[in-house]
Amino acid sequence: MQGTTSKQAALQDSIPVCNPNSKLRIAYLLSRYPAISHTFFLKEVLGLRKLGFDIHTASINLPDRNIQSLLPIELEETKTTYYLKRTRFLNALLQVALILLKHPRIVLRGFKSTWNLSTWDLHQRAYTFFYLIEALLLGHWMLKHDLRHLHVHFGGPVATVGLLTSQTWGITYSLTVHGPEEFYDVQLSYLPQKIAAAKFICCISEFCRSQVMKYCDPADWDKIQVARLGVDIQEFSPIDHQRASSSLRIVCVGRLVPAKGQHILLNAFASLVSRGYTMQLIFVGDGPDRSSLEQSVMSLGLGEHVTFRGALNHDQTRTQLMQADIFALASFAEGVPVALMEALAMGIPTVSTYIAGIPELIRDGIDGILVPPSSVEALTQAIERIVLDPKLRQELSRAARSRAIELSNLSANLESLAAIFESRLC
């Protein structure tokens, strides 16, 4: 009988997203899962499952480490995650051909959506059709698992796949926008189209929400909500450590990329060492700027004072933070860094910059010290101020912990996110 087999019908004929007799079922699409620099993905997925959601994960790319380097919980996640790029290209084309035979109208709708989305730039148009292949595979996977809503983190290429999946298969989708990359070239990333098509949009800060509002019709503003990220405030709690030496440790956690401003921090650190302060600077993270940073360390004669730990997993990063006297992040561009939340939760006196959502998290002179981005002098003075004033260090430490509990409590923020999903999908 026609239409009786849900696996051969359009996806909208499958079970509803929100069924009063079952869990709320959501597919999560991530650019890379698990990823050492995006542990908040893992925390969010696991946290929502504990709250009763049926979350199925899909990832464009394979994990960023080999199996032996994954934490046990990460390894478990890989066993149930659908990896789009695990399928070889020829096999992917074969699967698309089979989808075309079973669902010709869906595929044609996908081609139409892709054509309408693309510009006349042939290179960009070609990339968009590759995204369509991934959208066809993703939608077919969702169909097999009776999933009708897709949630996507980040508004770049991964969200293009999400948008095309929604338009091709007739499902709903939503976004969590972080910034700032999504706002650099909104036409190239189709951000206005993504906003208009999304059922709802979560922004990680008020600043982020303002930028999304900037690129959409005011009629869509009511579907844009703030859903802050968070950290486990029990896991990241203040710890008194007995230091073996009198050398102060400054820790910076983040990918070694231009946007993080590590060269500014390094120059500020060099200035402090030249003034006679006994200090160590620890960089946790890896990236394309590592080589130039290492060269700068050598040219400044700081080889005995600066250590590059490389990319560390969640537990190893926490160990580094446990030994920190000051946390410094001199970013030029950010969303709201999770590493900053972790440092605040641990009560570490923190110095960062007046950009994007960071001032929403840190009130200057209360929860930490904020300086203008790019100013070596201002950053040097801020760190020196903390070093010279033990009372200020204690005040910043207490306030930082309280601020993290107030704004960055993972448990509370996940409940807020769950409420958004339930109100928008049920």
SULDA-V356998 format. One record per pair of residues at least 12 apart in sequence whose ideal C-beta (glycine too) atoms are under 6 Angstrom apart, sorted by the first residue. I is the first residue (numbers start at 1). J is the second residue. Records with the same first field share a line. If there is no record, write none. Layout:
I = J ; J
This chain:
10 = 170
11 = 143 ; 169 ; 170 ; 171
12 = 170
14 = 146
15 = 146
17 = 148 ; 149 ; 425
18 = 425 ; 426
23 = 52 ; 54
24 = 53
25 = 54 ; 147
26 = 55 ; 149 ; 151
27 = 56 ; 142 ; 147 ; 150
28 = 55 ; 57 ; 151
29 = 58 ; 150 ; 152 ; 162
30 = 59 ; 153
31 = 60 ; 158
32 = 59 ; 61 ; 64
33 = 57 ; 59 ; 81
34 = 63 ; 74 ; 77
35 = 64
36 = 64 ; 311
37 = 255
39 = 314
40 = 229 ; 338
47 = 414
51 = 418
56 = 145 ; 147
57 = 81
58 = 82 ; 138
59 = 81 ; 83
60 = 84 ; 158
61 = 85
62 = 83
82 = 141
84 = 134 ; 137
92 = 133
96 = 133 ; 136
99 = 136 ; 140
106 = 168
109 = 168
110 = 132 ; 168
113 = 164 ; 167
114 = 128 ; 129 ; 132
117 = 190
131 = 160 ; 161 ; 164
132 = 164
134 = 161
135 = 161 ; 164 ; 165 ; 168
138 = 165
139 = 165 ; 168 ; 169
148 = 171
149 = 172 ; 425
150 = 162 ; 165 ; 171 ; 173
151 = 174
152 = 175
153 = 176
154 = 178
155 = 175 ; 177 ; 182 ; 191
156 = 189
159 = 175 ; 194
163 = 194 ; 197
172 = 199
174 = 198 ; 199 ; 200
175 = 198 ; 201
176 = 202
177 = 203 ; 208 ; 212
178 = 204 ; 335
179 = 208 ; 335
180 = 333
183 = 211
186 = 215
191 = 215
192 = 215
195 = 216
200 = 223 ; 424
201 = 224
202 = 225 ; 227
203 = 226
204 = 228 ; 229 ; 335 ; 336
205 = 336 ; 357 ; 360
206 = 226 ; 360
207 = 356 ; 357
209 = 224 ; 226
212 = 224
225 = 420
227 = 417 ; 420
228 = 413
229 = 338
230 = 408 ; 409 ; 410 ; 413
231 = 341 ; 342 ; 345 ; 408 ; 410
232 = 410
233 = 345 ; 405 ; 409
236 = 342 ; 345 ; 346
238 = 346 ; 347 ; 401
239 = 322
247 = 278 ; 280
248 = 279 ; 325
249 = 280 ; 323 ; 324 ; 325
250 = 281 ; 326 ; 328
251 = 282 ; 320 ; 324 ; 327
252 = 265 ; 283 ; 328
253 = 284 ; 339
254 = 285 ; 339
255 = 285 ; 287
256 = 285 ; 286 ; 287 ; 289 ; 290
257 = 287 ; 289
259 = 332 ; 333
260 = 331
261 = 330 ; 331 ; 332
262 = 293
264 = 330 ; 376
265 = 328 ; 330
266 = 296
267 = 376
268 = 376 ; 379 ; 380
269 = 281
270 = 300
271 = 380
273 = 305
280 = 305
281 = 306
282 = 307
283 = 308
284 = 309 ; 312 ; 317 ; 320
286 = 310 ; 311
321 = 346
324 = 348
326 = 349 ; 386
327 = 343 ; 348 ; 350
328 = 351
329 = 352
330 = 379
331 = 353
332 = 373
334 = 355 ; 356
336 = 357 ; 361
341 = 408
344 = 400 ; 403 ; 404
345 = 404
347 = 397 ; 400 ; 401
349 = 386 ; 393 ; 396 ; 397
350 = 368
351 = 369 ; 382 ; 383
352 = 370
353 = 371 ; 373
354 = 370 ; 372
355 = 373
366 = 399
367 = 399 ; 400 ; 403
369 = 382
